Amino acid sequence: MSIKQQIDNNQLLPQLQQQQQQEEEVAEMIRERDFFTYHPLALIDDIKESVYDIIANETNNLDGYLSSHNVINQNQESASNIVKGTDRVWTMLNDNFKQNLDKFELFTLANIFNIPADLILPGENNPPNLFNSFNGGNNNNNNNNNGSHQTPRKEKQALDSELDNLRMKIQMIQQDTLEKNKQLKQIDQDIKNVSSWNSNMNIDKQSIENNTIQRINKINQKRKELEYNLNLTKSRVKDPSSKPDLRVNDDEKSPSSSSPQLISTSQLCNNVNSLTLDEYSRERNNLEKSRQTLNTIENQL
């Protein structure tokens, strides 16, 4: 007996019985059967039978090709091994197909042929899963039907309310984002302004130090001249006949040390008056004392 005949006797009859049992168990798919004009399980069984036929035919072809070889015909042991090998090939293919067929059947029944309970098909007034199809029944059944009829509507209202709340939250988030973006732009502008001020105020430190040192040296030089002339004037007041000692020490001959010049009282006052404002503010106390002393000496003269 060929492999296909074995399949026909051993597989197809149990499959037909299983199909009838499944159709009885899947009674809730009556709407699907009426809509598609055939039961979904019938299509799955047709696919199953077609695949079984293909597997059986190919296995028989393989068995016939190997058995017709001249070497194998002369060896009874090889012929027996061919039969065992083709049976193992068939068993492997059959088991693999059954596993994938179960997955295919579950997927198609749940996602392809399944009609939602709240979907009203052409020719239906109310979905049978939501309302009882018979006219009889007590008040409790009618109340249950009304409650089941209101359930999808309540769910829809709840979803609409949730969507409205989400839209409001999204609008609030967008408004808050716009305000924060404005604040960020203002902060960036403030940072740019501060950076520009900093660049304008960033004066070279070395130049300031050089100017300050030059001014201090100049003030010290003028202060030395004032002190020298003041002392000289005092000595002339005490002893008008004395002559100033204009000798210069050897140390004072160096270019780095410049001896103060002998100037008159009016020139001394002019030197005091010629001081700059910065110099005057730094040496104000000493200059005021020296100036008062010079005025007193000038009055006595």
C-alpha positions as CSV (number, residue, x, y, z in Angstrom):
1,M,0.0,0.0,0.0
2,S,1.4,3.4,-1.0
3,I,1.9,6.3,1.5
4,K,-1.0,8.2,0.0
5,Q,-3.4,5.3,0.5
6,Q,-2.2,5.0,4.1
7,I,-3.0,8.7,4.5
8,D,-6.4,8.3,3.0
9,N,-7.3,5.5,5.3
10,N,-5.5,6.6,8.5
11,Q,-5.6,10.4,8.3
12,L,-8.6,11.7,6.3
13,L,-11.3,9.8,8.2
14,P,-10.2,11.1,11.6
15,Q,-9.8,14.6,10.1
16,L,-13.4,14.5,8.9
17,Q,-14.6,13.4,12.4
18,Q,-12.5,16.1,14.0
19,Q,-13.9,18.7,11.5
20,Q,-17.4,17.8,12.5
21,Q,-16.5,18.0,16.2
22,Q,-14.9,21.4,15.8
23,E,-17.9,22.7,13.9
24,E,-20.1,21.6,16.8
25,E,-17.8,23.2,19.3
26,V,-17.4,26.5,17.4
27,A,-21.1,27.2,17.3
28,E,-20.5,30.9,17.9
29,M,-19.1,31.2,14.4
30,I,-22.6,30.9,12.8
31,R,-22.4,34.6,11.9
32,E,-19.1,34.1,10.2
33,R,-20.4,31.1,8.3
34,D,-23.5,33.1,7.1
35,F,-21.4,36.1,6.1
36,F,-18.7,34.1,4.2
37,T,-21.2,31.5,2.9
38,Y,-18.9,28.8,4.2
39,H,-17.6,27.8,7.6
40,P,-14.0,29.0,8.3
41,L,-13.0,25.5,9.4
42,A,-14.0,24.2,6.0
43,L,-11.4,26.4,4.4
44,I,-8.8,25.4,6.9
45,D,-9.6,21.7,6.3
46,D,-9.3,22.2,2.5
47,I,-5.9,23.7,3.0
48,K,-4.9,20.9,5.2
49,E,-6.0,18.2,2.7
50,S,-4.2,20.0,-0.1
51,V,-1.0,20.1,1.8
52,Y,-1.3,16.5,2.8
53,D,-1.8,15.5,-0.8
54,I,1.3,17.4,-1.9
55,I,3.4,15.8,0.8
56,A,2.1,12.4,0.1
57,N,2.6,12.7,-3.7
58,E,6.2,14.0,-3.3
59,T,7.0,11.2,-0.8
60,N,5.6,8.6,-3.2
61,N,7.6,10.1,-6.1
62,L,10.7,9.9,-4.0
63,D,10.0,6.3,-3.0
64,G,9.3,5.3,-6.6
65,Y,12.4,7.0,-7.9
66,L,14.7,5.2,-5.4
67,S,12.9,1.8,-5.8
68,S,13.3,1.9,-9.6
69,H,17.1,2.1,-9.5
70,N,18.8,-1.0,-10.9
71,V,21.2,-1.5,-8.0
72,I,18.4,-1.3,-5.5
73,N,16.2,-3.7,-7.3
74,Q,18.9,-6.4,-7.0
75,N,19.4,-5.8,-3.3
76,Q,16.4,-6.6,-1.0
77,E,18.0,-4.9,2.0
78,S,18.4,-1.6,0.1
79,A,14.7,-1.8,-0.9
80,S,13.7,-2.3,2.8
81,N,15.9,0.7,3.8
82,I,14.2,2.9,1.2
83,V,10.8,2.0,2.6
84,K,11.9,2.8,6.1
85,G,13.6,6.1,5.0
86,T,10.6,7.4,3.1
87,D,8.4,6.5,6.1
88,R,10.7,8.6,8.3
89,V,10.6,11.5,5.8
90,W,6.8,11.4,5.8
91,T,6.6,11.3,9.6
92,M,9.0,14.2,9.9
93,L,7.1,16.3,7.3
94,N,3.7,15.4,8.8
95,D,4.7,16.3,12.4
96,N,6.2,19.6,11.3
97,F,3.1,20.4,9.2
98,K,0.7,19.6,12.1
99,Q,2.6,22.0,14.4
100,N,2.4,24.9,11.9
101,L,-1.2,24.0,11.0
102,D,-2.3,24.5,14.6
103,K,-0.7,28.0,14.7
104,F,-2.3,28.8,11.3
105,E,-5.7,27.7,12.5
106,L,-5.6,29.7,15.7
107,F,-4.4,32.8,13.9
108,T,-7.0,32.7,11.1
109,L,-9.9,32.0,13.4
110,A,-8.9,34.8,15.9
111,N,-7.8,37.5,13.5
112,I,-9.1,36.9,10.0
113,F,-12.5,35.2,10.2
114,N,-13.6,36.5,13.5
115,I,-16.4,39.1,13.3
116,P,-16.7,41.5,16.3
117,A,-19.8,41.1,18.4
118,D,-20.8,44.8,18.1
119,L,-20.5,44.8,14.3
120,I,-23.9,44.7,12.6
121,L,-23.8,42.7,9.4
122,P,-26.1,43.4,6.4
123,G,-29.5,41.9,7.0
124,E,-29.1,42.1,10.8
125,N,-31.1,44.5,13.0
126,N,-29.1,43.8,16.2
127,P,-26.0,41.8,16.8
128,P,-27.0,38.4,18.1
129,N,-24.3,38.4,20.7
130,L,-25.7,41.6,22.3
131,F,-29.5,40.8,22.1
132,N,-31.4,37.7,22.4
133,S,-32.8,36.5,19.1
134,F,-36.0,35.1,20.5
135,N,-39.1,37.3,21.3
136,G,-40.0,35.6,24.6
137,G,-38.3,36.1,27.9
138,N,-39.0,37.7,31.2
139,N,-38.3,41.3,32.3
140,N,-34.9,40.4,33.6
141,N,-33.8,39.2,30.2
142,N,-35.0,42.4,28.7
143,N,-33.1,44.5,31.3
144,N,-30.0,42.4,30.6
145,N,-30.4,43.1,26.9
146,N,-30.8,46.8,27.5
147,G,-27.7,46.8,29.7
148,S,-25.7,45.0,27.1
149,H,-26.9,47.4,24.5
150,Q,-25.8,50.4,26.5
151,T,-22.4,48.9,27.3
152,P,-20.7,49.8,24.0
153,R,-22.2,53.3,24.1
154,K,-20.9,53.9,27.6
155,E,-17.5,52.6,26.6
156,K,-17.5,55.0,23.6
157,Q,-18.5,57.9,25.9
158,A,-15.7,57.0,28.3
159,L,-13.2,56.9,25.5
160,D,-14.3,60.2,24.1
161,S,-14.0,61.8,27.5
162,E,-10.5,60.4,27.9
163,L,-9.5,61.7,24.5
164,D,-10.8,65.2,25.4
165,N,-8.8,65.2,28.6
166,L,-5.7,64.1,26.6
167,R,-6.3,66.9,24.1
168,M,-6.5,69.5,26.9
169,K,-3.3,68.1,28.5
170,I,-1.5,68.3,25.2
171,Q,-2.6,71.9,24.7
172,M,-1.4,72.8,28.2
173,I,1.9,71.1,27.5
174,Q,2.3,73.0,24.2
175,Q,1.4,76.3,25.8
176,D,3.9,75.7,28.6
177,T,6.5,74.7,26.1
178,L,6.0,78.0,24.2
179,E,6.4,80.0,27.4
180,K,9.6,78.2,28.4
181,N,11.0,78.7,24.9
182,K,10.3,82.4,25.2
183,Q,12.1,82.4,28.6
184,L,15.0,80.6,27.1
185,K,15.3,83.1,24.3
186,Q,15.3,86.0,26.9
187,I,17.9,84.3,28.9
188,D,20.1,83.8,25.8
189,Q,19.7,87.5,25.0
190,D,20.7,88.5,28.5
191,I,23.7,86.2,28.3
192,K,24.8,87.9,25.1
193,N,24.3,91.3,26.6
194,V,26.4,90.4,29.7
195,S,29.1,88.9,27.4
196,S,29.3,92.1,25.4
197,W,29.6,94.2,28.5
198,N,32.3,91.9,29.8
199,S,34.2,92.3,26.5
200,N,33.9,96.1,26.7
201,M,35.1,96.2,30.3
202,N,37.9,93.7,29.8
203,I,40.8,96.2,29.7
204,D,44.4,95.1,29.5
205,K,45.7,94.7,33.0
206,Q,49.3,95.3,32.0
207,S,48.5,98.6,30.4
208,I,46.7,99.8,33.6
209,E,49.7,98.7,35.7
210,N,52.1,100.6,33.4
211,N,50.1,103.8,33.5
212,T,49.7,103.6,37.3
213,I,53.5,103.0,37.8
214,Q,54.3,106.0,35.5
215,R,51.9,108.3,37.4
216,I,53.3,107.2,40.7
217,N,56.9,107.8,39.6
218,K,55.8,111.2,38.3
219,I,54.2,112.1,41.6
220,N,57.2,110.9,43.5
221,Q,59.4,113.1,41.4
222,K,57.3,116.1,41.9
223,R,57.1,115.4,45.6
224,K,60.8,115.3,45.9
225,E,61.1,118.6,44.1
226,L,58.6,120.1,46.5
227,E,60.3,118.8,49.5
228,Y,63.7,120.1,48.2
229,N,62.4,123.5,47.5
230,L,60.6,123.7,50.8
231,N,63.7,122.8,52.7
232,L,65.6,125.3,50.7
233,T,63.1,128.0,51.3
234,K,63.1,127.3,55.1
235,S,66.9,127.6,55.1
236,R,66.8,130.9,53.3
237,V,64.3,132.2,55.8
238,K,66.5,131.3,58.7
239,D,69.7,132.6,57.1
240,P,69.1,134.9,54.1
241,S,72.8,135.3,53.5
242,S,73.4,131.6,53.2
243,K,73.8,130.1,49.8
244,P,72.5,126.8,48.8
245,D,74.8,123.9,48.5
246,L,74.4,122.9,44.9
247,R,77.1,120.2,45.0
248,V,76.0,116.9,43.7
249,N,77.2,113.6,45.2
250,D,78.9,111.1,43.0
251,D,75.9,108.8,43.5
252,E,73.6,111.5,42.2
253,K,75.6,111.8,38.9
254,S,74.3,108.6,37.6
255,P,71.7,108.9,34.9
256,S,69.2,106.9,37.0
257,S,69.0,109.5,39.8
258,S,68.0,113.0,38.7
259,S,68.6,115.8,41.3
260,P,65.8,118.2,41.9
261,Q,66.2,121.6,40.3
262,L,66.2,124.9,42.3
263,I,63.1,126.8,41.5
264,S,61.5,130.0,42.9
265,T,58.5,130.1,45.2
266,S,56.2,131.2,42.4
267,Q,57.4,128.3,40.3
268,L,56.9,126.0,43.2
269,C,53.3,127.1,43.5
270,N,52.9,126.6,39.8
271,N,54.2,123.1,40.0
272,V,51.8,122.4,42.8
273,N,48.9,123.8,40.7
274,S,50.0,121.9,37.6
275,L,49.5,118.5,39.2
276,T,46.8,116.4,37.6
277,L,43.6,115.5,39.4
278,D,44.7,111.9,40.0
279,E,48.0,113.0,41.3
280,Y,46.4,115.7,43.5
281,S,43.8,113.2,44.9
282,R,46.5,110.7,45.9
283,E,48.9,113.3,47.5
284,R,46.3,115.7,48.6
285,N,47.2,115.8,52.3
286,N,50.9,116.2,51.8
287,L,50.4,118.8,49.1
288,E,48.0,120.8,51.2
289,K,50.5,120.9,54.1
290,S,53.3,121.9,51.7
291,R,51.2,124.5,50.1
292,Q,50.2,126.1,53.4
293,T,53.8,126.2,54.5
294,L,54.9,127.8,51.2
295,N,52.2,130.5,51.6
296,T,53.3,131.2,55.1
297,I,56.9,131.5,54.0
298,E,56.0,133.7,51.1
299,N,54.0,136.1,53.4
300,Q,57.0,136.4,55.7
301,L,59.3,137.2,52.8
